[in-house]
């Protein structure tokens, strides 16, 4: 049985807060199986957007783990906001979680796969 998106996002928020960071759900999607996008904001203005990894990235040994890919990074948050608006129009069930990770790298909070 797969972990619901709602439970997974709650666990992510707890991991971020435990690491001394801040997190908020910007958009709540489908409880059971909504896709999750993570917008990471650094304290110096840098922004990175992570989205669901392609299905080919999934490991058969851990089929229930959620993997992410870096969709882009930089200091222009308006480009990422526009990308998320486009994703919301395509799939209204997505989740958007914004985090400021603090001292822990984002890669320690979510499983990031290289493309």
PyMOL CGO cylinders between C-alpha atoms (Angstrom):
from pymol import cmd
from pymol.cgo import CYLINDER

trace = [
    CYLINDER, 0.00, 0.00, 0.00, 1.38, 3.39, -0.98, 0.3, 1, 1, 1, 1, 1, 1,
    CYLINDER, 1.38, 3.39, -0.98, 1.68, 6.33, 1.41, 0.3, 1, 1, 1, 1, 1, 1,
    CYLINDER, 1.68, 6.33, 1.41, -0.83, 9.06, 0.61, 0.3, 1, 1, 1, 1, 1, 1,
    CYLINDER, -0.83, 9.06, 0.61, 0.44, 12.39, -0.65, 0.3, 1, 1, 1, 1, 1, 1,
    CYLINDER, 0.44, 12.39, -0.65, -1.16, 14.13, 2.32, 0.3, 1, 1, 1, 1, 1, 1,
    CYLINDER, -1.16, 14.13, 2.32, 0.81, 11.98, 4.77, 0.3, 1, 1, 1, 1, 1, 1,
    CYLINDER, 0.81, 11.98, 4.77, 4.03, 12.30, 2.75, 0.3, 1, 1, 1, 1, 1, 1,
    CYLINDER, 4.03, 12.30, 2.75, 3.79, 16.11, 2.68, 0.3, 1, 1, 1, 1, 1, 1,
    CYLINDER, 3.79, 16.11, 2.68, 3.10, 16.19, 6.42, 0.3, 1, 1, 1, 1, 1, 1,
    CYLINDER, 3.10, 16.19, 6.42, 6.25, 14.13, 7.00, 0.3, 1, 1, 1, 1, 1, 1,
    CYLINDER, 6.25, 14.13, 7.00, 8.26, 16.48, 4.75, 0.3, 1, 1, 1, 1, 1, 1,
    CYLINDER, 8.26, 16.48, 4.75, 7.07, 19.51, 6.72, 0.3, 1, 1, 1, 1, 1, 1,
    CYLINDER, 7.07, 19.51, 6.72, 8.07, 17.81, 9.96, 0.3, 1, 1, 1, 1, 1, 1,
    CYLINDER, 8.07, 17.81, 9.96, 11.55, 16.96, 8.56, 0.3, 1, 1, 1, 1, 1, 1,
    CYLINDER, 11.55, 16.96, 8.56, 12.07, 20.58, 7.49, 0.3, 1, 1, 1, 1, 1, 1,
    CYLINDER, 12.07, 20.58, 7.49, 10.97, 22.00, 10.86, 0.3, 1, 1, 1, 1, 1, 1,
    CYLINDER, 10.97, 22.00, 10.86, 13.11, 19.45, 12.73, 0.3, 1, 1, 1, 1, 1, 1,
    CYLINDER, 13.11, 19.45, 12.73, 16.12, 20.57, 10.66, 0.3, 1, 1, 1, 1, 1, 1,
    CYLINDER, 16.12, 20.57, 10.66, 15.53, 24.19, 11.71, 0.3, 1, 1, 1, 1, 1, 1,
    CYLINDER, 15.53, 24.19, 11.71, 13.95, 25.32, 8.46, 0.3, 1, 1, 1, 1, 1, 1,
    CYLINDER, 13.95, 25.32, 8.46, 10.54, 26.63, 7.48, 0.3, 1, 1, 1, 1, 1, 1,
    CYLINDER, 10.54, 26.63, 7.48, 7.94, 25.03, 5.21, 0.3, 1, 1, 1, 1, 1, 1,
    CYLINDER, 7.94, 25.03, 5.21, 4.42, 25.79, 4.04, 0.3, 1, 1, 1, 1, 1, 1,
    CYLINDER, 4.42, 25.79, 4.04, 1.90, 24.15, 1.76, 0.3, 1, 1, 1, 1, 1, 1,
    CYLINDER, 1.90, 24.15, 1.76, 1.23, 26.75, -0.94, 0.3, 1, 1, 1, 1, 1, 1,
    CYLINDER, 1.23, 26.75, -0.94, -1.26, 24.58, -2.81, 0.3, 1, 1, 1, 1, 1, 1,
    CYLINDER, -1.26, 24.58, -2.81, -3.02, 21.52, -1.50, 0.3, 1, 1, 1, 1, 1, 1,
    CYLINDER, -3.02, 21.52, -1.50, -3.75, 18.89, -4.13, 0.3, 1, 1, 1, 1, 1, 1,
    CYLINDER, -3.75, 18.89, -4.13, -5.33, 15.46, -4.24, 0.3, 1, 1, 1, 1, 1, 1,
    CYLINDER, -5.33, 15.46, -4.24, -5.05, 13.73, -0.87, 0.3, 1, 1, 1, 1, 1, 1,
    CYLINDER, -5.05, 13.73, -0.87, -4.28, 10.27, -2.17, 0.3, 1, 1, 1, 1, 1, 1,
    CYLINDER, -4.28, 10.27, -2.17, -2.07, 10.71, -5.21, 0.3, 1, 1, 1, 1, 1, 1,
    CYLINDER, -2.07, 10.71, -5.21, -1.36, 14.33, -6.15, 0.3, 1, 1, 1, 1, 1, 1,
    CYLINDER, -1.36, 14.33, -6.15, 2.01, 15.17, -7.71, 0.3, 1, 1, 1, 1, 1, 1,
    CYLINDER, 2.01, 15.17, -7.71, 4.28, 17.19, -5.43, 0.3, 1, 1, 1, 1, 1, 1,
    CYLINDER, 4.28, 17.19, -5.43, 6.42, 20.16, -6.47, 0.3, 1, 1, 1, 1, 1, 1,
    CYLINDER, 6.42, 20.16, -6.47, 8.93, 21.60, -3.99, 0.3, 1, 1, 1, 1, 1, 1,
    CYLINDER, 8.93, 21.60, -3.99, 9.98, 25.23, -4.25, 0.3, 1, 1, 1, 1, 1, 1,
    CYLINDER, 9.98, 25.23, -4.25, 13.12, 25.81, -2.22, 0.3, 1, 1, 1, 1, 1, 1,
    CYLINDER, 13.12, 25.81, -2.22, 14.04, 29.37, -1.28, 0.3, 1, 1, 1, 1, 1, 1,
    CYLINDER, 14.04, 29.37, -1.28, 17.43, 30.17, 0.15, 0.3, 1, 1, 1, 1, 1, 1,
    CYLINDER, 17.43, 30.17, 0.15, 18.15, 32.95, 2.59, 0.3, 1, 1, 1, 1, 1, 1,
    CYLINDER, 18.15, 32.95, 2.59, 20.20, 34.83, 0.01, 0.3, 1, 1, 1, 1, 1, 1,
    CYLINDER, 20.20, 34.83, 0.01, 17.46, 34.88, -2.62, 0.3, 1, 1, 1, 1, 1, 1,
    CYLINDER, 17.46, 34.88, -2.62, 18.31, 31.75, -4.58, 0.3, 1, 1, 1, 1, 1, 1,
    CYLINDER, 18.31, 31.75, -4.58, 15.34, 29.64, -5.69, 0.3, 1, 1, 1, 1, 1, 1,
    CYLINDER, 15.34, 29.64, -5.69, 15.15, 26.04, -6.91, 0.3, 1, 1, 1, 1, 1, 1,
    CYLINDER, 15.15, 26.04, -6.91, 12.16, 24.10, -8.20, 0.3, 1, 1, 1, 1, 1, 1,
    CYLINDER, 12.16, 24.10, -8.20, 11.95, 20.32, -7.81, 0.3, 1, 1, 1, 1, 1, 1,
    CYLINDER, 11.95, 20.32, -7.81, 9.30, 18.23, -9.51, 0.3, 1, 1, 1, 1, 1, 1,
    CYLINDER, 9.30, 18.23, -9.51, 8.35, 14.58, -9.72, 0.3, 1, 1, 1, 1, 1, 1,
    CYLINDER, 8.35, 14.58, -9.72, 11.04, 12.48, -11.37, 0.3, 1, 1, 1, 1, 1, 1,
    CYLINDER, 11.04, 12.48, -11.37, 10.19, 10.53, -14.53, 0.3, 1, 1, 1, 1, 1, 1,
    CYLINDER, 10.19, 10.53, -14.53, 8.97, 6.99, -13.96, 0.3, 1, 1, 1, 1, 1, 1,
    CYLINDER, 8.97, 6.99, -13.96, 12.24, 5.63, -15.37, 0.3, 1, 1, 1, 1, 1, 1,
    CYLINDER, 12.24, 5.63, -15.37, 14.04, 7.01, -12.29, 0.3, 1, 1, 1, 1, 1, 1,
    CYLINDER, 14.04, 7.01, -12.29, 12.23, 4.74, -9.88, 0.3, 1, 1, 1, 1, 1, 1,
    CYLINDER, 12.23, 4.74, -9.88, 14.10, 1.88, -8.29, 0.3, 1, 1, 1, 1, 1, 1,
    CYLINDER, 14.10, 1.88, -8.29, 12.33, -1.48, -8.27, 0.3, 1, 1, 1, 1, 1, 1,
    CYLINDER, 12.33, -1.48, -8.27, 13.80, -2.15, -4.81, 0.3, 1, 1, 1, 1, 1, 1,
    CYLINDER, 13.80, -2.15, -4.81, 12.02, 0.94, -3.42, 0.3, 1, 1, 1, 1, 1, 1,
    CYLINDER, 12.02, 0.94, -3.42, 8.90, 1.38, -5.55, 0.3, 1, 1, 1, 1, 1, 1,
    CYLINDER, 8.90, 1.38, -5.55, 7.06, 3.51, -2.97, 0.3, 1, 1, 1, 1, 1, 1,
    CYLINDER, 7.06, 3.51, -2.97, 9.75, 6.15, -2.45, 0.3, 1, 1, 1, 1, 1, 1,
    CYLINDER, 9.75, 6.15, -2.45, 9.08, 9.53, -4.13, 0.3, 1, 1, 1, 1, 1, 1,
    CYLINDER, 9.08, 9.53, -4.13, 11.89, 10.87, -6.28, 0.3, 1, 1, 1, 1, 1, 1,
    CYLINDER, 11.89, 10.87, -6.28, 12.37, 14.42, -7.54, 0.3, 1, 1, 1, 1, 1, 1,
    CYLINDER, 12.37, 14.42, -7.54, 14.40, 16.12, -10.24, 0.3, 1, 1, 1, 1, 1, 1,
    CYLINDER, 14.40, 16.12, -10.24, 15.71, 19.65, -10.26, 0.3, 1, 1, 1, 1, 1, 1,
    CYLINDER, 15.71, 19.65, -10.26, 13.59, 21.53, -12.77, 0.3, 1, 1, 1, 1, 1, 1,
    CYLINDER, 13.59, 21.53, -12.77, 15.57, 24.76, -12.47, 0.3, 1, 1, 1, 1, 1, 1,
    CYLINDER, 15.57, 24.76, -12.47, 17.38, 27.10, -10.16, 0.3, 1, 1, 1, 1, 1, 1,
    CYLINDER, 17.38, 27.10, -10.16, 18.38, 30.75, -10.07, 0.3, 1, 1, 1, 1, 1, 1,
    CYLINDER, 18.38, 30.75, -10.07, 17.31, 34.00, -8.49, 0.3, 1, 1, 1, 1, 1, 1,
    CYLINDER, 17.31, 34.00, -8.49, 14.27, 34.82, -10.66, 0.3, 1, 1, 1, 1, 1, 1,
    CYLINDER, 14.27, 34.82, -10.66, 11.32, 33.46, -8.68, 0.3, 1, 1, 1, 1, 1, 1,
    CYLINDER, 11.32, 33.46, -8.68, 8.77, 34.81, -11.18, 0.3, 1, 1, 1, 1, 1, 1,
    CYLINDER, 8.77, 34.81, -11.18, 9.88, 32.21, -13.75, 0.3, 1, 1, 1, 1, 1, 1,
    CYLINDER, 9.88, 32.21, -13.75, 9.25, 29.42, -11.25, 0.3, 1, 1, 1, 1, 1, 1,
    CYLINDER, 9.25, 29.42, -11.25, 5.90, 30.90, -10.24, 0.3, 1, 1, 1, 1, 1, 1,
    CYLINDER, 5.90, 30.90, -10.24, 4.89, 30.96, -13.92, 0.3, 1, 1, 1, 1, 1, 1,
    CYLINDER, 4.89, 30.96, -13.92, 6.00, 27.34, -14.33, 0.3, 1, 1, 1, 1, 1, 1,
    CYLINDER, 6.00, 27.34, -14.33, 3.90, 26.30, -11.32, 0.3, 1, 1, 1, 1, 1, 1,
    CYLINDER, 3.90, 26.30, -11.32, 0.86, 28.16, -12.68, 0.3, 1, 1, 1, 1, 1, 1,
    CYLINDER, 0.86, 28.16, -12.68, 1.26, 26.24, -15.93, 0.3, 1, 1, 1, 1, 1, 1,
    CYLINDER, 1.26, 26.24, -15.93, 1.50, 22.96, -14.01, 0.3, 1, 1, 1, 1, 1, 1,
    CYLINDER, 1.50, 22.96, -14.01, -1.66, 23.86, -12.03, 0.3, 1, 1, 1, 1, 1, 1,
    CYLINDER, -1.66, 23.86, -12.03, -3.60, 24.47, -15.26, 0.3, 1, 1, 1, 1, 1, 1,
    CYLINDER, -3.60, 24.47, -15.26, -2.41, 21.13, -16.63, 0.3, 1, 1, 1, 1, 1, 1,
    CYLINDER, -2.41, 21.13, -16.63, -3.11, 19.19, -13.40, 0.3, 1, 1, 1, 1, 1, 1,
    CYLINDER, -3.11, 19.19, -13.40, -5.25, 20.91, -10.74, 0.3, 1, 1, 1, 1, 1, 1,
    CYLINDER, -5.25, 20.91, -10.74, -4.45, 18.12, -8.23, 0.3, 1, 1, 1, 1, 1, 1,
    CYLINDER, -4.45, 18.12, -8.23, -0.78, 19.05, -7.72, 0.3, 1, 1, 1, 1, 1, 1,
    CYLINDER, -0.78, 19.05, -7.72, 0.74, 20.01, -4.39, 0.3, 1, 1, 1, 1, 1, 1,
    CYLINDER, 0.74, 20.01, -4.39, 3.17, 22.90, -4.05, 0.3, 1, 1, 1, 1, 1, 1,
    CYLINDER, 3.17, 22.90, -4.05, 5.33, 22.95, -0.94, 0.3, 1, 1, 1, 1, 1, 1,
    CYLINDER, 5.33, 22.95, -0.94, 7.64, 25.89, -0.34, 0.3, 1, 1, 1, 1, 1, 1,
    CYLINDER, 7.64, 25.89, -0.34, 10.59, 25.33, 1.96, 0.3, 1, 1, 1, 1, 1, 1,
    CYLINDER, 10.59, 25.33, 1.96, 13.47, 27.26, 3.38, 0.3, 1, 1, 1, 1, 1, 1,
    CYLINDER, 13.47, 27.26, 3.38, 15.65, 24.37, 4.39, 0.3, 1, 1, 1, 1, 1, 1,
    CYLINDER, 15.65, 24.37, 4.39, 17.90, 26.18, 6.82, 0.3, 1, 1, 1, 1, 1, 1,
    CYLINDER, 17.90, 26.18, 6.82, 21.21, 24.44, 7.46, 0.3, 1, 1, 1, 1, 1, 1,
    CYLINDER, 21.21, 24.44, 7.46, 20.23, 21.13, 5.82, 0.3, 1, 1, 1, 1, 1, 1,
    CYLINDER, 20.23, 21.13, 5.82, 20.51, 20.76, 2.03, 0.3, 1, 1, 1, 1, 1, 1,
    CYLINDER, 20.51, 20.76, 2.03, 17.26, 20.06, 0.19, 0.3, 1, 1, 1, 1, 1, 1,
    CYLINDER, 17.26, 20.06, 0.19, 18.78, 16.83, -1.11, 0.3, 1, 1, 1, 1, 1, 1,
    CYLINDER, 18.78, 16.83, -1.11, 18.71, 15.49, 2.46, 0.3, 1, 1, 1, 1, 1, 1,
    CYLINDER, 18.71, 15.49, 2.46, 15.01, 16.28, 2.82, 0.3, 1, 1, 1, 1, 1, 1,
    CYLINDER, 15.01, 16.28, 2.82, 13.76, 14.85, -0.49, 0.3, 1, 1, 1, 1, 1, 1,
    CYLINDER, 13.76, 14.85, -0.49, 15.23, 12.17, -2.76, 0.3, 1, 1, 1, 1, 1, 1,
    CYLINDER, 15.23, 12.17, -2.76, 16.67, 14.00, -5.77, 0.3, 1, 1, 1, 1, 1, 1,
    CYLINDER, 16.67, 14.00, -5.77, 17.65, 12.02, -8.86, 0.3, 1, 1, 1, 1, 1, 1,
    CYLINDER, 17.65, 12.02, -8.86, 19.96, 13.39, -11.53, 0.3, 1, 1, 1, 1, 1, 1,
    CYLINDER, 19.96, 13.39, -11.53, 18.41, 13.43, -14.99, 0.3, 1, 1, 1, 1, 1, 1,
]
cmd.load_cgo(trace, "trace")
